[in-house]
Amino acid sequence: MKVAFKFPDVNFVGEVTHSLTISQLQSCLPFEAAVHVWSHEIYFEVPFGMSIEPSATDVVDKGAICFWTQGNSFSIPFGPTPVSVGSECHLVAPVNMIGTIEEDTKRLNKVKEGQIERLCFAL
């Protein structure tokens, strides 16, 4: 399934894999949320919670779409964070992997703290 992330200065599409998290997401779309920026990671709260999965990890690829269970948030890293070693995308806690964005992650530098993001199905 494809989802669209729409910000004031940049839009992008992500491909997500079928999972319980995505089933919950489908029942909530569309929705809007205020974005938070932590170094090279954006994250935003979603209107549902999930449990951590056995395959959860705290080091992911650039452009991974993740569900952070501790914050009921989607997280999308696009480079090193303050807890990274070198150029890895190291997150503050393990996350459930749910997909990837399909575009150049450098574009995420345009997303600013507090911007309103709209998440909806991609056509």
FENGIUR-V105854 format. One record per helix or strand of 2 or more residues. SS is the DSSP state (H for helix, E for strand). FROM is the first residue (numbers start at 0). LEN is the number of residues. Records with the same first field share a line. If there is no record, write none. Layout:
SS = FROM-LEN / FROM-LEN
This chain:
E = 1-5 / 10-6 / 30-7 / 40-5 / 56-4 / 63-5 / 72-5 / 88-13 / 115-6
H = 19-9 / 104-6
